Amino acid sequence: MSRQKKEVIICLMMFVTLLIGCGKREEKDDNTIVRAQVDSVINRDENVEDEKEQEGEVIVDEPVKFDCMDEITEASPDSGLIQIDDIIIQYGAKFSEIADAIEKSESTYEAEEYNVLSFVPAGETLGIRFYKNSKQYFIIRVINRESETIELKDCVLYSISVLDEAIDNAYYAGFNNNEMNYSTVKDLMKDNKPKKEIIGSDTKGNKELGVMYTVPFHEDELHIYFIFDGVTNKLTTFELSSQKLDDVAWPW
């Protein structure tokens, strides 16, 4: 082979090598461009999330549903037991016991300011509202039934009101996880005749039915007030009290 032919072949081989090398670099460059485009999309999505957080967007958690505890389902209506969320409250209990149970709940409540060591004169009463998610949830009312001044922690529960915001997580003795309405409550209280039934309206003017039962409780009487929606018959709120309310004072 002549020297001139060898030089031509070498030049051709070098040219082919350069072409192959350029192809690989272009492929790499293309991949780099694609990767950069993907990264920009990912970063843009992350930036949108960051902007939402910076704008103070509030993410609301779904409310927790608490099931009716066995202690409630197995109790009789004259036991005075009530459940709110994961709290069991005994009618007639000392406020110190109730405050302790509320403190141990997995739910967080805000309450009107009180001091368990504050003085309560003989015969005086005190009502404390508890809030959940900034909405009224239930009301505890205690009384000093002693003949002398005692501390708030030693006062006893004489009334408790479950408000409509809590009704889906509140159960009275004998309740279960089924929806409570006029028929189910009547069946639950079949051994007790209603002492009173009255038609009223809530704050929005919606018709409601109020039913009062009276059951013996130790040496006293316990009055149980159930309020039902006038259209759906669903239980909307209930209250336990040692006081017999007049028509005006019903928990509408």
C-alpha positions as CSV (number, residue, x, y, z in Angstrom):
1,M,0.0,0.0,0.0
2,S,1.4,3.4,-0.9
3,R,2.1,6.0,1.7
4,Q,-0.5,8.3,0.2
5,K,-3.3,5.7,0.6
6,K,-2.3,5.1,4.2
7,E,-2.6,8.8,5.0
8,V,-6.0,8.9,3.4
9,I,-7.2,5.9,5.4
10,I,-5.9,7.4,8.7
11,C,-7.6,10.6,7.9
12,L,-10.9,8.8,7.3
13,M,-10.6,6.9,10.5
14,M,-9.9,10.1,12.5
15,F,-12.9,11.7,10.9
16,V,-15.2,8.8,11.8
17,T,-13.9,8.9,15.4
18,L,-14.7,12.6,15.6
19,L,-18.2,12.0,14.3
20,I,-18.8,9.3,16.9
21,G,-17.4,11.5,19.7
22,C,-19.6,14.5,18.6
23,G,-22.7,12.2,18.6
24,K,-22.0,11.1,22.2
25,R,-21.5,14.7,23.4
26,E,-24.7,15.8,21.7
27,E,-26.6,12.9,23.3
28,K,-25.2,13.9,26.7
29,D,-26.0,17.5,26.1
30,D,-29.6,16.5,25.1
31,N,-30.0,14.5,28.4
32,T,-28.6,17.4,30.3
33,I,-31.1,19.8,28.8
34,V,-34.0,17.4,29.5
35,R,-32.8,17.0,33.1
36,A,-32.6,20.7,33.5
37,Q,-36.2,21.0,32.2
38,V,-37.5,18.4,34.7
39,D,-35.6,20.0,37.6
40,S,-37.2,23.3,36.7
41,V,-40.7,21.8,36.8
42,I,-40.0,20.1,40.1
43,N,-38.6,23.3,41.6
44,R,-41.5,25.3,40.3
45,D,-44.0,22.9,42.1
46,E,-41.9,23.2,45.3
47,N,-41.9,26.9,45.0
48,V,-45.7,26.9,44.7
49,E,-46.0,24.9,47.9
50,D,-43.5,27.3,49.6
51,E,-45.6,30.3,48.4
52,K,-48.8,28.7,49.8
53,E,-47.1,28.2,53.2
54,Q,-45.7,31.7,53.1
55,E,-49.1,33.1,52.3
56,G,-50.4,31.5,55.5
57,E,-52.7,29.0,53.9
58,V,-54.5,27.1,56.7
59,I,-55.0,23.4,56.3
60,V,-58.0,22.2,58.3
61,D,-57.8,18.7,59.7
62,E,-60.9,16.5,59.5
63,P,-62.7,16.4,62.9
64,V,-61.9,13.2,64.9
65,K,-64.9,10.9,65.5
66,F,-65.0,9.3,68.9
67,D,-66.9,6.0,69.3
68,C,-69.3,5.3,72.2
69,M,-67.4,3.5,75.0
70,D,-68.6,0.3,76.5
71,E,-68.9,2.0,79.8
72,I,-71.7,4.1,78.3
73,T,-73.5,1.5,76.2
74,E,-73.7,-0.8,79.2
75,A,-74.9,1.9,81.6
76,S,-78.6,2.5,82.6
77,P,-80.2,5.9,82.0
78,D,-80.4,6.5,85.8
79,S,-76.6,6.2,86.2
80,G,-75.9,9.8,85.2
81,L,-73.0,8.9,83.0
82,I,-72.1,11.0,80.0
83,Q,-69.3,10.8,77.4
84,I,-67.9,13.8,75.5
85,D,-65.1,12.9,73.1
86,D,-63.0,10.5,75.1
87,I,-64.0,11.9,78.5
88,I,-66.4,10.1,80.9
89,I,-68.2,12.4,83.3
90,Q,-70.2,11.3,86.2
91,Y,-73.1,13.4,87.2
92,G,-72.6,14.6,90.8
93,A,-68.8,14.2,90.7
94,K,-66.5,16.8,92.2
95,F,-65.1,19.4,89.8
96,S,-61.6,18.3,90.6
97,E,-62.4,14.8,89.0
98,I,-64.0,16.4,86.0
99,A,-61.1,18.9,85.5
100,D,-58.6,16.0,85.7
101,A,-60.5,13.9,83.1
102,I,-60.6,16.9,80.7
103,E,-56.9,17.5,81.2
104,K,-56.1,13.9,80.2
105,S,-58.2,14.0,77.0
106,E,-56.5,13.7,73.7
107,S,-58.7,16.7,72.6
108,T,-57.7,20.2,73.4
109,Y,-60.2,22.6,74.9
110,E,-60.2,26.2,75.9
111,A,-62.2,27.3,78.9
112,E,-63.4,30.4,80.5
113,E,-60.9,31.4,83.2
114,Y,-61.2,29.6,86.5
115,N,-59.1,28.6,89.5
116,V,-59.8,25.3,91.2
117,L,-58.6,26.8,94.4
118,S,-60.9,29.8,94.3
119,F,-63.5,30.1,97.0
120,V,-67.2,29.3,96.5
121,P,-69.6,30.4,99.2
122,A,-72.2,28.0,100.6
123,G,-75.1,27.5,98.1
124,E,-73.4,29.4,95.3
125,T,-73.1,28.0,91.8
126,L,-70.6,28.5,89.0
127,G,-70.8,27.8,85.3
128,I,-67.8,27.2,83.0
129,R,-67.9,27.0,79.2
130,F,-65.5,24.8,77.3
131,Y,-64.6,25.5,73.7
132,K,-63.1,23.3,71.0
133,N,-61.7,24.8,67.8
134,S,-63.0,28.2,69.0
135,K,-66.6,26.9,69.2
136,Q,-68.7,26.3,72.3
137,Y,-68.6,22.6,73.1
138,F,-70.1,22.0,76.5
139,I,-70.9,23.7,79.8
140,I,-70.2,22.5,83.3
141,R,-72.1,23.9,86.2
142,V,-71.1,23.1,89.8
143,I,-72.6,24.0,93.2
144,N,-71.4,24.2,96.8
145,R,-73.9,22.1,98.7
146,E,-72.0,22.4,101.9
147,S,-72.9,24.7,104.8
148,E,-69.6,26.6,104.6
149,T,-67.3,28.1,102.0
150,I,-65.3,25.5,100.0
151,E,-62.9,25.6,97.1
152,L,-64.1,25.2,93.5
153,K,-62.4,21.8,93.2
154,D,-64.7,20.4,95.9
155,C,-67.9,21.7,94.4
156,V,-70.1,19.0,92.7
157,L,-71.6,18.9,89.2
158,Y,-75.3,19.7,89.2
159,S,-75.7,20.4,85.5
160,I,-73.9,19.7,82.2
161,S,-75.0,20.8,78.7
162,V,-73.8,19.2,75.5
163,L,-73.9,21.8,72.8
164,D,-74.6,21.1,69.1
165,E,-70.9,21.3,68.1
166,A,-70.3,18.3,70.3
167,I,-73.4,16.3,69.7
168,D,-71.8,13.8,67.2
169,N,-69.1,13.0,69.9
170,A,-71.4,13.0,72.9
171,Y,-73.3,10.0,74.4
172,Y,-75.6,9.6,77.4
173,A,-75.8,6.3,79.4
174,G,-77.4,3.7,77.2
175,F,-76.5,5.4,73.9
176,N,-74.5,3.6,71.2
177,N,-72.8,4.6,67.9
178,N,-76.1,4.8,66.0
179,E,-77.7,8.1,65.2
180,M,-79.9,9.2,68.1
181,N,-83.3,10.6,67.2
182,Y,-86.7,10.9,68.9
183,S,-87.6,7.2,68.4
184,T,-84.3,5.8,69.6
185,V,-84.3,8.0,72.7
186,K,-87.9,7.1,73.5
187,D,-87.0,3.4,73.2
188,L,-83.9,3.9,75.4
189,M,-86.1,5.7,78.1
190,K,-89.0,3.2,77.8
191,D,-89.0,2.6,81.5
192,N,-89.6,6.3,82.2
193,K,-92.5,8.4,80.9
194,P,-91.6,11.9,79.7
195,K,-92.4,14.5,82.3
196,K,-92.8,17.1,79.7
197,E,-92.8,17.7,75.9
198,I,-92.6,21.2,74.5
199,I,-92.2,22.8,71.1
200,G,-89.7,25.7,70.8
201,S,-87.2,27.2,68.4
202,D,-83.4,27.6,68.2
203,T,-81.6,30.9,67.8
204,K,-82.2,30.7,64.0
205,G,-85.9,30.2,64.4
206,N,-85.9,26.5,63.5
207,K,-88.5,24.4,65.2
208,E,-87.4,22.0,67.9
209,L,-89.0,19.5,70.2
210,G,-87.9,19.3,73.8
211,V,-88.5,16.3,76.0
212,M,-87.8,16.1,79.7
213,Y,-87.4,12.9,81.7
214,T,-86.9,12.7,85.5
215,V,-85.1,9.7,87.0
216,P,-84.1,9.0,90.6
217,F,-80.5,9.6,91.4
218,H,-79.4,8.6,94.9
219,E,-81.4,10.8,97.3
220,D,-82.1,13.4,94.6
221,E,-83.8,13.5,91.2
222,L,-82.0,13.9,87.9
223,H,-83.7,15.8,85.0
224,I,-82.6,14.9,81.5
225,Y,-83.5,17.3,78.7
226,F,-83.3,16.1,75.1
227,I,-83.7,18.5,72.2
228,F,-84.6,17.3,68.7
229,D,-84.6,18.9,65.3
230,G,-88.2,19.7,64.4
231,V,-87.8,18.4,60.8
232,T,-85.3,15.5,61.0
233,N,-86.1,14.4,64.6
234,K,-82.3,14.1,65.1
235,L,-81.0,14.8,68.6
236,T,-79.3,18.2,68.5
237,T,-78.3,18.7,72.2
238,F,-79.0,17.4,75.6
239,E,-78.6,18.5,79.2
240,L,-78.5,16.9,82.7
241,S,-79.6,19.0,85.6
242,S,-80.8,18.8,89.2
243,Q,-83.0,21.8,88.4
244,K,-86.5,21.5,86.8
245,L,-86.5,24.2,84.1
246,D,-89.5,26.4,83.3
247,D,-90.6,26.8,79.7
248,V,-88.5,29.9,79.2
249,A,-85.3,28.4,80.5
250,W,-85.2,25.3,78.3
251,P,-81.8,24.8,76.5
252,W,-83.0,26.0,73.1
